[in-house]
């Protein structure tokens, strides 16, 4: 990618602004625009859809701007980091809807660019960019969560195909996904060195998903079962028994992405509204116009400062990651902090609402209050998903601080 001077970037910004204004569906300017809530994830279920969100996704995908820094040869935007930042700034400033939410963009795509062969890149990256395929992640198992390398899902070489048998758990949106990127065991005599990374079409006979209902009332996670599932040999990414290196790399991208969601304020009850404004509406203001409860005001201020610092740190480390071709183990620090700050925020939201923040259903509660309750319950998973806080602390101690193993 070429370096651009300030004048070139100013021209690029003007071009981006003009293109966005010309191509954004006018109907989406209406906050009440009717769109399928699942449309943002794309996938084969929406290939023939006329949903407004899908129309926006297609335009951005054709431009390559759903993956702005990916190489143009695979359908990406081919933008420099500086150009990508401008695009992101203009999308935020214009209050445009996110065109595509995708595990393919956030996690799988970056490792395919690094580890996949050319045929695999050509087969999968363009479809990820255009939102034509929805992906899920097959990592955790009932007996292999934090100790992921203990996974037992078997993948046997049958000559002209691989045969997979086993179970995954906490597979996000597996019941809605078209494909799965999955860790499997190809050598039972070794632990880390016996793991491989494969791609599985979820329509393959023998694949079964069962949604898991959470205490929040939602079911975004699934149990996934593989029974004599046959996949082509070309669906192996990288080397046989070389999947652990890919797995670690992908987890760094996952933690970076999860942290980014918290940094933007979206996690942990963020849909209930701005924390300070919500608190003011329930507690009222003092003579100076500030939140009347001084203790709560102090804790909300600290949380908002933490979130702002986190967002700036995420932006900086994301730029550093692009410059160094990927995130570092320091992402674990951000993931740990993000989970803690997000959980604090959700608890402050409930506290600010008082007994109105403890509702489950009924006309006695406003929609935002019910969202806050569910957001608070959902936030309990912040310190588990993408690697538990305990695991991230271990990563920090060993790979960031260089501390020795305990004796």
SULDA-V358191 format. One record per pair of residues at least 12 apart in sequence whose C-alpha atoms are under 10 Angstrom apart, sorted by the first residue. I is the first residue (numbers start at 1). J is the second residue. If there is no record, write none. Layout:
I:J, I:J
This chain:
1:69, 1:71, 1:78, 1:79, 1:80, 1:81, 2:78, 2:79, 2:80, 3:80, 3:81, 3:82, 3:83, 4:80, 4:82, 4:83, 5:82, 6:82, 8:83, 9:82, 9:83, 9:86, 10:83, 10:86, 12:83, 12:86, 12:87, 13:83, 13:85, 13:86, 13:87, 13:89, 13:90, 14:86, 14:90, 16:83, 16:86, 16:87, 16:90, 16:91, 17:86, 17:87, 17:90, 17:91, 17:93, 17:94, 20:59, 20:60, 20:87, 20:90, 20:91, 20:94, 20:96, 21:94, 21:96, 23:55, 23:56, 23:59, 23:60, 24:52, 24:53, 24:55, 24:56, 24:57, 24:59, 24:60, 24:96, 24:97, 24:99, 25:52, 25:53, 25:55, 25:56, 25:59, 25:96, 26:52, 27:52, 27:53, 28:52, 28:53, 28:56, 28:96, 28:97, 29:95, 29:96, 29:97, 33:52, 33:53, 34:51, 34:52, 34:53, 35:50, 35:51, 35:52, 35:53, 35:54, 36:51, 36:52, 36:53, 36:54, 37:53, 38:53, 38:101, 38:176, 39:51, 39:52, 39:53, 39:54, 39:55, 39:57, 39:99, 39:100, 39:101, 39:131, 40:53, 40:54, 40:56, 40:57, 40:97, 40:98, 40:99, 40:100, 40:101, 40:102, 40:131, 41:53, 41:54, 41:57, 41:99, 41:100, 41:101, 41:102, 41:103, 41:104, 41:131, 41:132, 41:133, 41:134, 41:135, 41:176, 41:177, 42:54, 42:57, 42:58, 42:99, 42:100, 42:101, 42:102, 42:128, 42:130, 42:131, 42:132, 42:133, 42:134, 42:135, 42:177, 43:102, 43:127, 43:128, 43:130, 43:131, 43:132, 43:133, 43:134, 43:135, 43:176, 43:177, 43:178, 43:179, 44:131, 44:132, 44:133, 44:134, 44:176, 44:177, 44:178, 45:132, 45:133, 45:134, 45:176, 45:177, 45:178, 46:131, 46:132, 46:133, 47:131, 47:132, 47:133, 53:97, 53:98, 53:99, 53:100, 54:99, 54:100, 54:130, 54:131, 55:99, 56:96, 56:97, 56:98, 56:99, 56:100, 57:97, 57:98, 57:99, 57:100, 57:101, 57:129, 57:130, 57:131, 57:132, 58:99, 58:100, 58:129, 58:130, 58:131, 58:132, 59:99, 59:130, 60:77, 60:98, 60:99, 60:100, 60:129, 60:130, 60:131, 61:75, 61:76, 61:77, 61:99, 61:100, 61:126, 61:127, 61:128, 61:129, 61:130, 61:131, 61:132, 62:75, 62:76, 62:77, 62:126, 62:129, 62:130, 63:75, 63:76, 63:77, 63:78, 63:129, 63:130, 64:76, 64:77, 64:78, 64:79, 64:126, 64:129, 64:130, 65:77, 65:78, 65:79, 65:84, 65:87, 65:88, 65:99, 65:100, 65:129, 65:130, 66:98, 66:99, 66:100, 66:101, 66:102, 66:105, 66:128, 66:129, 66:130, 66:131, 67:79, 67:84, 67:100, 67:105, 67:106, 67:109, 67:110, 67:125, 67:126, 67:128, 67:129, 67:130, 68:80, 68:81, 68:83, 68:84, 68:85, 68:87, 68:88, 68:129, 69:81, 69:82, 69:83, 69:84, 69:85, 69:322, 70:105, 70:109, 70:110, 70:113, 70:125, 70:129, 71:113, 71:125, 72:126, 73:121, 73:122, 73:125, 73:126, 74:113, 74:118, 74:121, 74:122, 74:123, 74:124, 74:125, 74:126, 74:127, 74:128, 74:129, 75:122, 75:125, 75:126, 75:127, 75:128, 75:129, 75:130, 76:125, 76:126, 76:128, 76:129, 76:130, 77:129, 80:322, 81:318, 81:319, 81:320, 81:322, 81:323, 82:319, 85:315, 85:319, 99:130, 99:131, 100:128, 100:129, 100:130, 100:131, 101:131, 101:134, 102:128, 102:129, 102:131, 102:133, 102:134, 102:135, 102:136, 103:128, 103:134, 103:135, 103:136, 103:137, 103:172, 103:180, 103:181, 103:254, 103:257, 104:124, 104:125, 104:127, 104:128, 104:129, 104:131, 104:133, 104:134, 104:135, 104:136, 104:137, 104:179, 104:180, 104:181, 105:125, 105:128, 105:129, 105:131, 105:134, 105:135, 106:250, 106:253, 106:254, 106:255, 106:256, 106:257, 106:258, 107:135, 107:136, 107:137, 107:181, 107:249, 107:250, 107:251, 107:252, 107:253, 107:254, 107:255, 107:256, 107:257, 108:124, 108:125, 108:128, 108:135, 108:136, 108:137, 108:180, 108:181, 108:246, 108:249, 108:250, 108:251, 108:253, 108:254, 109:121, 109:124, 109:125, 109:126, 109:128, 109:129, 109:250, 109:253, 110:125, 110:249, 110:250, 110:253, 110:325, 110:326, 111:237, 111:238, 111:246, 111:247, 111:249, 111:250, 111:253, 111:326, 112:124, 112:125, 112:237, 112:238, 112:246, 112:250, 113:125, 114:238, 114:246, 114:249, 114:325, 114:326, 115:237, 115:238, 115:239, 115:243, 115:245, 115:246, 116:235, 116:236, 116:237, 116:238, 116:239, 117:234, 117:236, 117:237, 117:238, 119:234, 120:234, 120:235, 120:236, 120:237, 132:178, 133:177, 133:178, 133:179, 134:173, 134:174, 134:176, 134:177, 134:178, 134:179, 134:180, 135:172, 135:173, 135:174, 135:176, 135:177, 135:178, 135:179, 135:180, 135:181, 135:199, 135:200, 135:201, 135:202, 136:171, 136:172, 136:173, 136:174, 136:175, 136:176, 136:177, 136:178, 136:179, 136:180, 136:181, 136:182, 136:200, 136:202, 137:168, 137:169, 137:170, 137:171, 137:172, 137:173, 137:174, 137:177, 137:179, 137:180, 137:181, 137:182, 137:183, 137:199, 138:167, 138:168, 138:169, 138:170, 138:171, 138:172, 138:174, 138:179, 138:180, 138:181, 138:182, 138:183, 138:184, 138:197, 138:198, 138:199, 138:200, 138:223, 138:224, 139:151, 139:153, 139:167, 139:168, 139:169, 139:170, 139:171, 139:180, 139:181, 139:182, 139:183, 139:184, 139:197, 139:247, 139:251, 140:167, 140:168, 140:169, 140:170, 140:171, 140:182, 140:183, 140:223, 141:153, 141:166, 141:167, 141:168, 141:169, 141:170, 141:171, 141:223, 141:224, 142:167, 142:168, 142:169, 142:170, 142:223, 143:167, 143:168, 143:169, 144:168, 144:169, 145:168, 145:169, 145:170, 145:384, 145:385, 145:387, 145:388, 146:384, 146:385, 146:386, 146:387, 146:388, 146:389, 146:390, 146:391, 146:392, 147:387, 147:391, 148:183, 148:191, 148:192, 148:244, 148:247, 148:387, 149:183, 149:184, 149:185, 149:190, 149:191, 149:192, 149:193, 149:194, 149:195, 149:244, 149:247, 150:185, 150:190, 150:191, 150:192, 150:195, 151:166, 151:167, 151:168, 151:183, 151:184, 151:185, 151:191, 151:192, 151:194, 151:195, 152:165, 152:166, 152:167, 152:168, 152:183, 152:184, 152:185, 152:186, 152:187, 152:188, 152:191, 152:195, 153:165, 153:166, 153:167, 153:168, 153:182, 153:183, 153:184, 153:185, 153:186, 153:195, 153:225, 153:226, 154:166, 154:167, 154:183, 154:184, 154:185, 154:186, 154:187, 154:188, 154:195, 154:196, 154:226, 154:228, 155:183, 155:184, 155:185, 155:186, 155:187, 155:195, 155:196, 155:198, 155:228, 155:229, 155:230, 155:231, 156:184, 156:185, 156:186, 156:187, 156:228, 156:230, 157:186, 157:233, 158:230, 158:233, 159:233, 160:230, 160:231, 160:232, 160:233, 160:234, 161:229, 161:230, 161:231, 161:232, 161:233, 161:234, 161:235, 162:186, 162:198, 162:228, 162:229, 162:230, 162:231, 162:232, 162:233, 162:234, 162:235, 162:236, 163:226, 163:227, 163:228, 163:229, 163:230, 163:231, 163:232, 163:233, 164:184, 164:185, 164:186, 164:200, 164:206, 164:207, 164:225, 164:226, 164:227, 164:228, 164:229, 164:230, 164:231, 165:184, 165:185, 165:206, 165:207, 165:225, 165:226, 165:227, 165:228, 165:229, 165:230, 166:184, 166:185, 166:224, 166:225, 166:226, 166:227, 166:228, 166:229, 167:207, 167:208, 167:209, 167:223, 167:224, 167:225, 167:226, 167:227, 168:182, 168:183, 168:209, 168:222, 168:223, 168:224, 168:225, 168:226, 169:209, 169:210, 169:211, 169:212, 169:221, 169:222, 169:223, 169:224, 169:225, 170:211, 170:212, 170:220, 170:221, 170:222, 170:223, 170:224, 170:385, 171:209, 171:210, 171:211, 171:212, 171:220, 171:221, 171:222, 171:223, 171:224, 172:211, 172:212, 172:219, 172:220, 172:221, 172:222, 172:223, 172:224, 173:209, 173:211, 173:219, 173:220, 173:221, 173:222, 173:223, 174:202, 174:208, 174:209, 174:210, 174:211, 174:220, 174:221, 174:222, 174:223, 174:224, 175:202, 175:208, 175:209, 175:210, 175:211, 175:219, 175:220, 175:221, 175:222, 175:223, 175:224, 176:202, 176:209, 176:220, 177:201, 177:202, 177:203, 178:200, 178:201, 178:202, 178:203, 179:199, 179:200, 179:201, 179:202, 179:203, 179:204, 180:198, 180:199, 180:200, 180:201, 180:202, 181:197, 181:198, 181:199, 181:200, 181:201, 181:235, 181:236, 181:237, 182:196, 182:197, 182:198, 182:199, 182:200, 182:236, 182:243, 182:247, 183:195, 183:196, 183:197, 183:198, 183:199, 183:243, 183:244, 183:246, 183:247, 184:196, 184:197, 184:198, 184:241, 184:243, 184:244, 185:197, 185:240, 185:241, 185:243, 186:240, 186:241, 186:242, 186:243, 187:240, 187:241, 190:241, 191:241, 191:244, 192:241, 192:242, 192:243, 192:244, 192:245, 193:240, 193:241, 193:242, 193:243, 193:244, 193:245, 194:240, 194:241, 194:242, 194:243, 194:244, 195:239, 195:240, 195:241, 195:242, 195:243, 195:244, 195:245, 195:246, 195:247, 196:236, 196:237, 196:238, 196:239, 196:240, 196:241, 196:242, 196:243, 196:244, 196:245, 196:246, 196:247, 197:235, 197:236, 197:237, 197:238, 197:239, 197:240, 197:241, 197:242, 197:243, 197:244, 197:245, 197:246, 197:247, 198:231, 198:232, 198:233, 198:234, 198:235, 198:236, 198:237, 198:238, 198:240, 198:243, 199:231, 199:232, 199:234, 199:235, 199:236, 199:237, 200:229, 200:230, 200:231, 200:232, 200:235, 200:236, 201:229, 201:230, 201:231, 201:235, 202:224, 202:226, 202:229, 204:226, 204:228, 204:229, 204:230, 204:231, 205:226, 205:227, 205:228, 205:229, 205:230, 205:231, 206:225, 206:226, 206:227, 206:228, 206:229, 206:230, 207:224, 207:225, 207:226, 207:227, 207:228, 207:229, 207:230, 208:222, 208:223, 208:224, 208:225, 208:226, 208:227, 209:221, 209:222, 209:223, 209:224, 209:225, 209:226, 210:222, 210:223, 210:224, 210:225, 211:223, 211:224, 214:377, 214:378, 215:374, 215:377, 215:378, 215:380, 216:360, 216:371, 216:373, 216:374, 216:375, 216:376, 216:377, 216:378, 216:379, 216:380, 217:360, 217:374, 217:377, 217:378, 218:374, 218:378, 248:329, 249:326, 249:327, 249:328, 249:329, 250:326, 250:327, 251:327, 251:329, 251:331, 251:332, 251:386, 251:387, 252:326, 252:327, 252:328, 252:329, 252:330, 252:331, 252:332, 252:335, 252:386, 252:387, 253:321, 253:326, 253:327, 253:328, 253:331, 253:386, 254:331, 254:335, 254:385, 254:386, 254:387, 255:327, 255:329, 255:331, 255:332, 255:333, 255:334, 255:335, 255:336, 255:338, 255:385, 255:386, 255:387, 255:392, 256:314, 256:317, 256:318, 256:321, 256:327, 256:328, 256:330, 256:331, 256:332, 256:333, 256:334, 256:335, 256:338, 256:386, 257:314, 257:318, 257:331, 257:335, 257:386, 258:334, 258:335, 258:338, 258:339, 258:382, 258:385, 258:386, 259:310, 259:311, 259:314, 259:331, 259:332, 259:333, 259:334, 259:335, 259:336, 259:337, 259:338, 259:339, 259:342, 259:382, 259:386, 260:310, 260:311, 260:313, 260:314, 260:315, 260:318, 260:334, 260:335, 260:338, 261:311, 261:338, 261:342, 262:307, 262:310, 262:311, 262:314, 262:334, 262:335, 262:337, 262:338, 262:339, 262:340, 262:341, 262:342, 262:343, 262:382, 263:306, 263:307, 263:308, 263:309, 263:310, 263:311, 263:312, 263:313, 263:314, 263:315, 263:334, 263:335, 263:337, 263:338, 263:339, 263:341, 263:342, 264:307, 264:308, 264:310, 264:311, 264:312, 264:314, 265:304, 265:307, 265:308, 265:311, 265:338, 265:341, 265:342, 265:345, 266:342, 267:338, 267:339, 267:341, 267:342, 267:343, 267:345, 267:346, 267:375, 267:376, 267:378, 267:379, 267:382, 268:339, 268:341, 268:342, 268:343, 268:344, 268:345, 268:346, 268:347, 268:349, 268:371, 268:372, 268:373, 268:374, 268:375, 268:376, 268:377, 268:378, 268:379, 268:380, 268:381, 268:382, 269:342, 269:343, 269:345, 269:346, 269:347, 269:348, 269:349, 269:350, 269:368, 269:369, 269:370, 269:371, 269:372, 269:373, 269:374, 269:375, 269:376, 269:377, 269:378, 269:379, 270:342, 270:345, 270:346, 270:349, 270:368, 270:371, 270:372, 270:375, 270:376, 271:368, 271:369, 271:371, 271:372, 271:375, 272:346, 272:349, 272:367, 272:368, 272:369, 272:370, 272:371, 272:372, 272:373, 272:374, 272:375, 273:349, 273:368, 273:369, 273:371, 273:372, 274:304, 274:349, 275:300, 275:301, 275:303, 275:304, 275:345, 275:346, 275:348, 275:349, 275:350, 275:352, 276:290, 276:291, 276:296, 276:297, 276:300, 276:301, 276:304, 276:348, 276:349, 276:352, 277:291, 277:352, 278:349, 278:350, 278:352, 278:353, 278:368, 278:369, 279:291, 279:292, 279:293, 279:296, 279:297, 279:300, 279:348, 279:349, 279:350, 279:351, 279:352, 279:353, 279:354, 280:292, 280:293, 280:297, 280:352, 280:353, 281:352, 281:353, 282:352, 282:353, 282:354, 282:356, 283:296, 283:352, 283:353, 283:354, 293:352, 296:348, 296:351, 296:352, 297:352, 299:344, 299:345, 299:348, 300:344, 300:345, 300:348, 300:349, 300:352, 302:341, 303:341, 303:342, 303:344, 303:345, 303:348, 304:341, 304:345, 306:337, 306:338, 306:341, 306:342, 307:337, 307:338, 307:341, 307:342, 307:345, 310:334, 310:335, 310:337, 310:338, 310:341, 311:334, 311:338, 313:334, 314:331, 314:334, 314:335, 314:338, 317:330, 317:331, 317:334, 318:331, 328:399, 328:400, 329:392, 329:395, 329:396, 329:398, 329:399, 329:400, 330:392, 330:395, 330:396, 330:399, 330:400, 330:401, 331:392, 331:395, 331:396, 331:400, 332:386, 332:387, 332:388, 332:389, 332:391, 332:392, 332:393, 332:394, 332:395, 332:396, 332:399, 332:400, 333:389, 333:392, 333:393, 333:395, 333:396, 333:397, 333:400, 334:392, 335:382, 335:383, 335:385, 335:386, 335:387, 335:388, 335:389, 335:392, 335:393, 336:382, 336:383, 336:384, 336:387, 336:388, 336:389, 336:390, 336:391, 336:392, 336:393, 336:396, 337:383, 337:389, 338:382, 338:383, 339:379, 339:380, 339:381, 339:382, 339:383, 339:384, 339:385, 339:388, 339:389, 340:379, 340:380, 340:382, 340:383, 340:389, 341:382, 342:376, 342:379, 342:380, 342:382, 342:383, 343:375, 343:376, 343:377, 343:378, 343:379, 343:380, 343:381, 343:382, 343:383, 344:376, 344:379, 345:375, 345:376, 345:379, 346:372, 346:373, 346:374, 346:375, 346:376, 346:377, 346:378, 346:379, 346:380, 347:372, 347:373, 347:375, 347:376, 347:377, 347:379, 348:376, 349:369, 349:372, 349:373, 349:375, 349:376, 350:369, 350:372, 350:373, 350:375, 350:376, 353:369, 353:372, 353:373, 355:369, 356:368, 356:369, 356:370, 356:372, 356:373, 357:369, 357:370, 357:371, 357:372, 357:373, 357:374, 357:376, 358:370, 358:372, 358:373, 358:374, 358:376, 359:371, 359:372, 359:373, 359:374, 360:372, 360:373, 360:374
